[in-house]
């Protein structure tokens, strides 16, 4: 069996405690003269944005702030940020926060170089030019958006999440400072950690995986399995915070060069309609899609299960033990079940299944899956 693959990492990675203090140097490296800081009000309230502003003030770098990013960013909000960027004549961007802030910054960059509406740029390799220089600074250990070539945006006309997928949307620099994750609430630490685990598992099992992404994904799974329970219990544990941020980064590089699959297809459909936090949605779907996909590659699913703690000698038994371990992990982390969310309406499952079917990552699922299968999975997850 021959091996053939492509691997891209257009983003420079700066990782380490205290790296934020060097932000001014990195902006100078990209020749940033007027910067748009894209973030959310929670980070403003936390004081992190004040630290960023002081660093820029000390370096005499001009900036303006868009702090209206919301979870599951919507096209209309991205276009508002774009108008501010035009008005302020910005030449570079900082996306700081969770995946929503970083994806919004990528979307703003897309509009700055291409104009029009975001819907014109959804899909693979549609961009004609590289976006303005972008520095992404994650404050959660989960999304991996700081190094991916994806921007995931909710289309408000359809309530489906759409994707801009292009090397030209990649950040120029990813600045990862574990100290920025120290104040994360337990529930956010838990859900974003499960997001990173989902990235790693889907990158490893999807039908476009390859040797480099496999290695990164497996090490990310090891780190998350060991350190996620620790940081949820003890948020001040800097070693585990550091390992989780590294795991999130590795999982992001992995799925960025392979893909995700039907867990994300379902989770993004749910998030687009209901604004369910992305990590929570992924955590809900993960055990059930994992179980559905086991027949596609018993060995790979068994390898994951062993890393999660399964100890069966039979490949099949081991793989299915992994389903139980994923459910237990989510339960131990106090992540809600779908039935706990009062706004979920089973009458929407057909619509949600259609969204999952049309997701850009649907073809990457390792086992063939039809609309009826998605409906059945939504019903099964909701019933348990």
C-alpha positions, -999 to +999 in steps of 0.1 A: +000+000+000+015+033-011+014+065+010+008+099-005-001+130+014+003+168+017+011+187+049+010+225+053+017+246+083+018+283+071+016+297+106+046+305+128+040+291+163+052+310+195+045+289+226+054+294+262+045+311+295+047+348+293+048+349+255+020+376+255+046+401+267+064+398+233+032+407+214+046+441+204+077+425+188+055+401+168+033+430+155+065+447+144+076+415+127+044+416+105+048+454+100+015+462+117+008+499+119-029+500+127-043+468+144-079+456+148-082+436+181-111+411+176-123+397+209-154+394+232-167+413+262-158+385+286-121+389+278-124+427+282-140+422+316-112+397+326-086+424+321-067+405+294-075+430+267-061+458+290-028+439+291-028+437+253-036+474+250-008+483+274+017+463+254+006+481+222+007+515+239+042+508+251+053+500+216+034+530+202+013+507+180-021+522+170-051+499+175-089+498+177-110+471+194-140+451+182-153+434+214-187+421+202-178+386+192-203+360+204-202+322+205-208+306+171-199+338+153-225+350+128-219+366+094-237+398+103-213+404+133-183+396+111-195+421+086-199+448+113-163+442+124-152+445+088-169+479+085-151+490+116-118+478+101-125+497+069-134+529+089-102+527+110-080+518+080-064+488+097-036+469+081-034+439+105-055+419+129-053+402+163-078+375+171-078+368+209-101+346+228-117+313+219-123+300+184-151+324+178-128+354+181-102+339+159-127+327+133-142+362+132-108+377+127-102+354+098-135+364+083-128+401+087-094+395+069-112+377+041-136+407+036-107+432+038-089+416+009-119+404-011-150+425-003-185+413-009-204+391+015-190+362+035-213+338+017-193+345-015-163+329+001-176+297+017-160+265+005-126+253-005-098+274-019-120+303-031-098+332-019-077+350-045-053+368-021-038+362+013-057+380+041-039+409+060-014+397+086-032+380+115-019+371+150-041+346+168-040+343+206-061+315+221-073+319+256-089+284+257-073+250+251-097+236+226-103+250+191-069+250+175-082+279+153-049+297+159-032+275+133-060+262+111-070+273+076-107+273+085-130+300+095-164+287+107-192+312+105-230+309+111-250+320+081-280+339+095-301+332+064-300+295+069-288+290+105-262+266+092-225+269+100-205+275+069-167+272+063-141+293+046-113+268+039-081+282+024-044+284+031-047+321+025-069+326+056-042+311+079-029+333+107+007+345+102+016+340+139+000+318+166+009+331+201+001+305+227+006+316+263-007+290+288-010+317+315-039+332+295-060+300+302-056+301+339-088+320+347-110+298+325-141+286+344-144+249+350-173+244+325-154+262+297-122+243+305-141+210+303-160+217+271-131+232+252-110+203+263-136+179+249-135+199+217-097+193+214-102+156+221-129+154+193-104+171+169-078+145+177-101+115+174-117+126+142-084+136+126-071+101+134-101+082+122-113+102+093-108+089+058-082+115+049-058+109+078-021+105+071+010+096+091+020+130+104-016+139+115-019+104+131+011+110+152+000+144+164-035+132+171-025+103+192-001+123+213-028+149+218-052+122+229-026+110+255-021+145+268-058+153+270-067+120+287-041+127+314-044+164+319-080+175+312-094+160+344-066+176+363-072+212+350-110+209+355-104+199+391-075+223+397-075+253+373-043+267+389-022+237+378+001+254+353+018+222+341-016+207+331-028+240+316+004+240+295+000+204+284-037+210+275-028+241+253-001+220+236-026+192+230-051+216+216-025+230+192-014+195+181-050+184+175-056+216+155-025+210+133-038+174+129-073+181+118-061+211+098-041+188+076-066+159+077-102+168+086-129+163+111-159+142+104-195+135+114-192+145+150-185+181+138-211+179+111-237+172+137-223+196+163-220+225+139-256+219+127-268+220+164-247+251+171-259+269+140-296+265+150-294+267+187-261+285+195-251+255+216-215+259+227-193+241+202-174+220+227-205+210+245-221+199+212-190+179+202-189+162+235-225+151+232-221+136+197-186+121+202-194+087+219-223+080+195-205+088+163-174+070+176-196+039+181-212+043+146-178+045+130-161+015+148-169-009+119-150+013+095-116+007+112-117-015+143-080-012+149-078+026+150-109+028+173-093+002+195-060+021+197-079+052+208-099+032+234-066+019+249-054+055+252-086+064+270-080+035+294-096+004+279-079-028+288-097-055+267-076-080+247-101-083+219-100-055+193-138-052+190-145-053+227-117-028+233-132-004+207-167-006+221-152+000+256-140+033+242-176+044+237-183+039+274-151+057+284-160+087+263-195+089+279-179+085+314-154+113+307-181+137+297-201+127+327-172+132+350-166+166+336-202+176+342-209+183+305-247+183+299-265+157+278-286+167+249-318+159+268-306+184+295-309+213+270-345+225+273-344+243+239-338+211+219-368+203+198-369+167+183-390+181+155-358+199+143-339+166+138-347+164+101-334+199+096-303+193+118-296+161+098-298+180+065-273+205+079-249+177+089-253+160+055-243+193+037-214+201+060-181+205+043-165+177+064-193+151+058-174+133+030-145+127+054-164+105+078-148+070+077-181+052+074-208+060+049-235+080+066-268+091+051-294+116+063-315+089+079-284+078+099-279+114+111-316+116+122-313+082+140-282+094+158-298+127+169-328+107+182-305+082+200-284+109+216-315+128+228-331+097+242-302+088+265 
